[in-house]
């Protein structure tokens, strides 16, 4: 799969996804300090699922109707790198076929997947 990992999510998640064979673009490497609009636009252009801790992406998708290829939003109480890596592995392994074109919220206790209507 193709992912774009937000700076807020961190390098441990980037490394984990890359080690699993995924194509990962890390905002911190490719477009440091990019704003959320630039990030979602690039991810949509390159058919990448965004992995982020920033709930503003929900506003961009659902309120502003921004085109996207998928968003995985972490809302974790334990923000440690170990917990984020554990959760991203779980989500990708269990829901790989449902990540694209969806908005996924992952907490310690649940994973909510909402199909998002793609803007044309």
RASUL-V827243 format. One record per residue. RES is the residue in one letter. BURIAL is # if it has 9 or more other C-alpha atoms within 8 Angstrom, else .. Layout:
res: {RES RES}
burial: {BURIAL BURIAL}
//
This chain:
res: {X X X X X X X X X X X X X X X X X X X X X X X X X X X X X X X X X X X X X X X X X X X X X X X X X X X X X X X X X X X X X X X X X X X X X X X X X X X X X X X X X X X X X X X X X X X X X X X X X X X X X X X X X X X X X X X X X X X X X X X X}
burial: {. # # # # # # . # # . # # # . # # # . . . # # # # # # # . . . . . . . . . . # # # . # # . . # # # # # # # . . . # # # # # # . . . # # # # # # # # # . # . . . . # . # # # . # # # . # # . . . . . . # # # # # # # # # . . . # . # . . # . . . .}
//
